[in-house]
Amino acid sequence: MSRILVDRLSIDFPVYHADNRTLKRSMAAAVGGRTQKRAGSALIEDDRHRVTVSVLRDIGFSMQDGERLGLIGGNGAGKTTLLRALAGIYEPVSGRVRVEGTIGTLLDTQLGMNMELTGVENVRLRCLFHGLGRRASREVLEDVSQFAGLGDFMAMPVKTYSAGMLVRLAFGLATAITPDVLIMDEWFMAGDITFLAKAEKRLEALVARSDAMVMSSHQPEIMRQWCTRLIWLDNGRIRMDGSTGEVLDAYLAG
Ligand SMILES: Nc1ncnc2c1ncn2[C@@H]1O[C@H](COP(=O)(O)OP(=O)(O)OP(=O)(O)O)[C@@H](O)[C@H]1O
C-alpha cells in the first residue's frame, strides 16, 4: 500500500475582499470577454457573483516508502497549498488525500508554536503532545537547546525572538522527533550560513530516518540533492511527474 495517496484533489479559496469590478474586468480580459469559469483560468465567478481562486485542480499521485518527492513550479503554482493539504491543514473541495503514519511539518515557523510561552515551555509542550516520557522529553530539550544555540533566550517568551531565532527553534524542534512522513517548505533555508550548514546535517539525518518526504523549493540544486522524484506544478495542475533529473531538465528548458 502507498504511504501517500492523492486522488483527484482540488482546492479553491473564496475571495472575500477582492475589488470585484477590477477583478471582473481582469477576468473578462483573461477569458475573452466572459466572466465565467474556463479551463486554464484560476479565477472563478459563480452565478451569485462569488469569486473563488481555483488553486489546485485534479491532482493525483501516490508515493511509496523511501521516496523523496520535490514540488517545483513558478510563483503561485500551488506548491505550498499542496504541502498544506498533505499536512491536513487544508480540506479538499473535492478528491481526497490519505497519508499513512505520523506527519512532521516544516511549513511555518509559528505552526504549533505558542508565542506567549518560552522556548523551553514550547519544547515541553511538543513532547507532551507526542506522548514522550520525562526522560525522553529531557533528551529532546537538551538536543533542541544545543542545536538552536539560543542560550538564555530559551527561558524567554518566543514572541521576543527575532525571525532568525524563531527559525532556529522551530527547525530544531521540528527535527527532534522523527515522523514517518516529513513535509517541508523552503523557508528552512532562511537562516544564516552557519545555521544552514548545521541545519543541512540535521535534516539529512532526519530524512534518512523518515519513511517519505515531500518538499518544495525554487532551487534546482536543492532538488537534485534531496529528491528522488519531482512533480512540476503549473497553474494548479500537474504538468510533469518523473525522476528528478528528467523533470528538472524539462522545467529549466521550458
Ligand atoms: N488563503 C488563500 N486565499 C486566497 N488565495 C490563496 C490563498 N492561499 C494561496 N492562494 C493563492 O493560491 C495560489 C497558489 O499559492 P501557493 O502559495 O500554493 O503557491 P506556490 O507555488 O507555493 O507559490 P510560491 O512559489 O510563490 O511560494 C496563488 O495564486 C495564491 O494567491
The ligand as an SDF file (V2000), in Angstrom:
LIG
                    3D

 31 33  0  0  0  0  0  0  0  0999 V2000
   -5.6960   31.6550    1.6440 N   0  0  0  0  0  0  0  0  0  0  0  0
   -5.7280   31.9820    0.3370 C   0  0  0  0  0  0  0  0  0  0  0  0
   -6.7310   32.7090   -0.1850 N   0  0  0  0  0  0  0  0  0  0  0  0
   -6.7840   33.0070   -1.4990 C   0  0  0  0  0  0  0  0  0  0  0  0
   -5.8320   32.6360   -2.3860 N   0  0  0  0  0  0  0  0  0  0  0  0
   -4.8060   31.9260   -1.9190 C   0  0  0  0  0  0  0  0  0  0  0  0
   -4.6750   31.5500   -0.5510 C   0  0  0  0  0  0  0  0  0  0  0  0
   -3.5270   30.8370   -0.3970 N   0  0  0  0  0  0  0  0  0  0  0  0
   -2.9670   30.7690   -1.6210 C   0  0  0  0  0  0  0  0  0  0  0  0
   -3.7290   31.4120   -2.5210 N   0  0  0  0  0  0  0  0  0  0  0  0
   -3.4620   31.5360   -3.9580 C   0  0  0  0  0  0  0  0  0  0  0  0
   -3.1990   30.2430   -4.4310 O   0  0  0  0  0  0  0  0  0  0  0  0
   -2.1960   30.2580   -5.4350 C   0  0  0  0  0  0  0  0  0  0  0  0
   -1.1090   29.2590   -5.0980 C   0  0  0  0  0  0  0  0  0  0  0  0
   -0.4560   29.6650   -3.9210 O   0  0  0  0  0  0  0  0  0  0  0  0
    0.7280   28.8180   -3.2930 P   0  0  0  0  0  0  0  0  0  0  0  0
    1.2450   29.5850   -2.1190 O   0  0  0  0  0  0  0  0  0  0  0  0
    0.2830   27.4330   -3.0710 O   0  0  0  0  0  0  0  0  0  0  0  0
    1.7730   28.8520   -4.4960 O   0  0  0  0  0  0  0  0  0  0  0  0
    3.3170   28.4520   -4.5110 P   0  0  0  0  0  0  0  0  0  0  0  0
    3.5120   27.5740   -5.7050 O   0  0  0  0  0  0  0  0  0  0  0  0
    3.7520   27.9050   -3.1920 O   0  0  0  0  0  0  0  0  0  0  0  0
    3.9680   29.8710   -4.7870 O   0  0  0  0  0  0  0  0  0  0  0  0
    5.3930   30.4960   -4.3510 P   0  0  0  0  0  0  0  0  0  0  0  0
    6.4390   29.7590   -5.1320 O   0  0  0  0  0  0  0  0  0  0  0  0
    5.2560   31.9050   -4.8020 O   0  0  0  0  0  0  0  0  0  0  0  0
    5.5130   30.3560   -2.8690 O   0  0  0  0  0  0  0  0  0  0  0  0
   -1.7210   31.7090   -5.5380 C   0  0  0  0  0  0  0  0  0  0  0  0
   -2.3740   32.2990   -6.6480 O   0  0  0  0  0  0  0  0  0  0  0  0
   -2.2030   32.3260   -4.2540 C   0  0  0  0  0  0  0  0  0  0  0  0
   -2.5070   33.6900   -4.4380 O   0  0  0  0  0  0  0  0  0  0  0  0
  1  2  1  0
  2  3  1  0
  2  7  2  0
  3  4  2  0
  4  5  1  0
  5  6  2  0
  6  7  1  0
  6 10  1  0
  7  8  1  0
  8  9  2  0
  9 10  1  0
 10 11  1  0
 11 12  1  0
 11 30  1  0
 12 13  1  0
 13 14  1  0
 13 28  1  0
 14 15  1  0
 15 16  1  0
 16 17  2  0
 16 18  1  0
 16 19  1  0
 19 20  1  0
 20 21  2  0
 20 22  1  0
 20 23  1  0
 23 24  1  0
 24 25  2  0
 24 26  1  0
 24 27  1  0
 28 29  1  0
 28 30  1  0
 30 31  1  0
M  END
$$$$
